[in-house]
C-alpha cells in the first residue's frame, strides 16, 4: 500500500524526457485496461503524445547507451562480497534482455504507427480542439463502434512497437531511484536549500511526504543547488502559500 507521495525534479533534459515518457506510458496502460470506445480514444491520444516526445530525439540510441553503461557499472560489483549476487545477476540479465530488444527494433520506435494512414488521419485532426468528432473522422467513428476485442487487438499491435522503449525507461528510472540513499530533513518555515556536488552525476531530486499530508513540495534545481518550498492551499480559489511551520520530509538525491 502506498504510504508516501513523491515529488520529483529532473536535473537534466534526458531524465526530464524519460519522466514524461514514463508518465505517458503509465497513462496508456491504464486506458488499455478498459474496453469502452472512450478508453480506446484515450489510448490513442496517449500514443500520439508518446510519438511526439519520441520524435524530438533518438531515444533508442540514448537508452542503449544508458543500459550498457549501467551493465558495465554493475558488473564491477561482482567481486564485492557484500553484494547480493543473486539480485545482481537478475538485474544484469534484465539489462541484457532490454538491450537485445532495443537492438531488434526495426527503425525508430513507432515507425509502423507513423506510416499508418488510419492513425495519421486521427492524429492530424487531434491537434484541433474537438477535431476528432464523429463527423470529422467517419472511419474512426466506425472503428470505435467495433467490438471491444477487435479494437483491443489493433491497439495491442500498435503499442507493441513501443514496449521495448517503455520497459527500458522503467528499468533505468528504477535504477536511478533505487540508487539513492534517503535522509530525513527539516524545512524551516517550509523552506529547504542544499548545495550539489558537481563531481557527482546527480539525476533527480526526490521529496517524499505522507500520502495524506496537507502540503505539497515545489522544487527548483540548478547545477549547483536546489531549493524546496512546501506550499499549501488554504483556499483553492486563491494562490497557494508557503507553510510557516517547520516541516519534516524525506529527501533522496538520485544519481546514476
N, C-alpha and C positions, 0 to 999 in steps of 0.2 A: 504494500500500500504506500502511495506517495505521501511523505510527511513534510517535504520542503518544496518550495517553489524556487527555481533557479533563474537568475538574471545574468545574461552573458553579453560580453562586449568583445568582439574580434579585434585583434591588434594588427592585422594586415588584410590586404584585399583578397588573398587566397582563402583565408578562413572565413571571411565575410561571405564569399561566394558559396563555400561549402555549407555554411549555416543556412543560407537562403535555399539552397537545393535540398538540404535535409528537411527543412520546413515544408517545401512543396511536395516532396515525395511522401512525407507523412500525411499530408493533406490528401493526396491522391489515394493512398492506401485506405484511408477512412472512407472516402467516397466509393471506392471499389467494393467495399463490404456491403453496400446497398444495391438493390436491384430495380429501383424505380427509374423512370426516364430522367428525373431531376438529378438522381445520383450519377447517371451516365453523362449528363451535361456537365456536372461539376468535375468529373474525372477528366474530361477532355479540356476543360478550362485550365485545370492544373497542368496537364501535359503541355498545353500551349505556353504556359508560363515557364515550365521547365525548359522547353525548347528555346525560348527567348534567352534565358540565362546561359544555357549551354552554348548558344551561338556567339557569345561575346569572347570566348577563349577556347583554346584547345584543352578542354578539361581532361580528356583521356590521357594525354601526354603528361599533364601535371599529376594526375592521380597515380600513373605508373611510376613516375619518379619518386613520389612520396612513399608508395608501397615498398618499392625496392630499397629506399633509404631506411625505412622502418625495419625491414627484414635484416639488413646489414647491422643496424644498431642492436637489435635484439639477439642476433646470432652471437654477438660478443659476450653476452651474458651466460653463454652455455657453460663456461668454466667456473662460474660463480657458485660455490656450494650452497649459498643462502637462497638461491633462486628455485622456485617450484618448476622443475624441469618438465613435468607433465603438462603444466599450463603453458610453459614457454613453447614446447613442441606443438601444442594445439594452436597457439596464436601464429606461429611461423607457418604451419600448414594452411591456415586460413588465408594468410597473406599470399602464399604461393597460388592457391586456387583463384583468388581475386585477380592476381596479376595475369594468370593464364586466361581468365575470362575477358579481361580488358584487351589483351593481345589478340584475342579471337574476334573482336568486333570488326565487322566489315564496313570500313569507313567511319565517319563520325557518328556518335550516339544520336539516334533519332533520324538518321539518314532516310530510312524507309518511310517515316512519317512526313518528312519534308517533300518526298516525292509522291505522296498520296494526294491525288486531286480532290477526293472527297473531303479529307481533313483540311487541305489548303483553303477550300472554299469556306469552310466553317471558321477557320482562323482569321481569314481576311474580314469577315463580317463581325467577328467577335471584338475587333478593335473599336467598333462603333457601339455606343451605349444602346442596348436593346436590339442590336443589329442581327442577332441570330434568332429572331422571332420566326414562327412557323411560316409566315407569308414571305419572309426573306429567303428562307432556305427550305424549300419543299422536300428536297431529298433528305435533309437532316430530320425534318419532321416525320417523314416516313420511317427512317431508321430508328428514331426514338420510340416509335409505336410497335416495333418488332418485339417478340417475346424476350424476356429478360435474358434467357440463356444465349440467344443469338447476339445480343448486344455485348454481354459479358465475354463471349468468345472473341468477338472482334477486339474489344478493349484489351484483353489479355495478350493478343498478338501485337498490338501497338505498344503496349507497356513493356513487353519483353526486351525490346531493343535498349531500354534504359536500365534494366535491372543490374547489370554489372557495375554501372556508374553509381547507382543508388547504394549497392552493398559496399562498394569501395569507400564511398563517402562516410557511411555509418562506421565502418571499421576505423578509418583514420580519425574521425572525431571522437570515437570511444577511446582510442589510444591517447589522444590529446587530453581528454577529461580525466582519464584514469591515471595519467602520469603525474598529476599534481598532488601535492600534499595540502590538506585543508587545515586552516588555522582559524581559531576563534578570535574575532577582533571586536573593537568597540568604536562606534562612530559617535564622537562627542557632538552633542546638539544636532545629531542627524548628518554629520559631515565626516568623511574619512578621506585621507590622501596618503599615497605611498609612492616612493620612487621605484623605478625599474632598473635593474642591472642590464645595461645594453649588451653585455657579453653573454647573456643567457637568451636563447631564442624563444621568448615568451610568445604565445599564440593567442591566448584567450584569458580574459578575466571573468571569474565566475563568482557570483554572490548568491548565497542561499539564506532564505528566511523560512520560518514555519509556514505551512500552507495557508493557515488562517490568519496570518499577520496582517494588520490593517494598513501597513506601509508597503511601498514598492521602491525599488532601487533604480536610480538614474546614474549610469556610469559614463564617464568621459575619459578617454585614454589617448595619450600621445606616445611618442617614442621613449620618453624619459620618466613619465609618471602617469598615474591615473587618479581620478577622484570619484568618490561615490557620495551621492546625496540621497537621503531617504525621504521620500515625499509621501504625502497623504492628501486625499480628497476629503475635505470637510463638507463640501457641497459640490456635487457633480456638475452643477451649472457654473461653477467658478473654477479658477485655476488651482492646481494642487499647491500645497505649501510644504516647506521643509519642516520636519518634526523638530521640536525644541528640546526634547529629552535625549539623553544618551541611549544608544541602541546597540545591542549585541547581535552579531551576524557571523556567518561562516564565509571565509574567503579562500578561493583557490586561484592561484596564478599558474595557468596551464602552459606547458611547454612541450616541444617535440624532442 
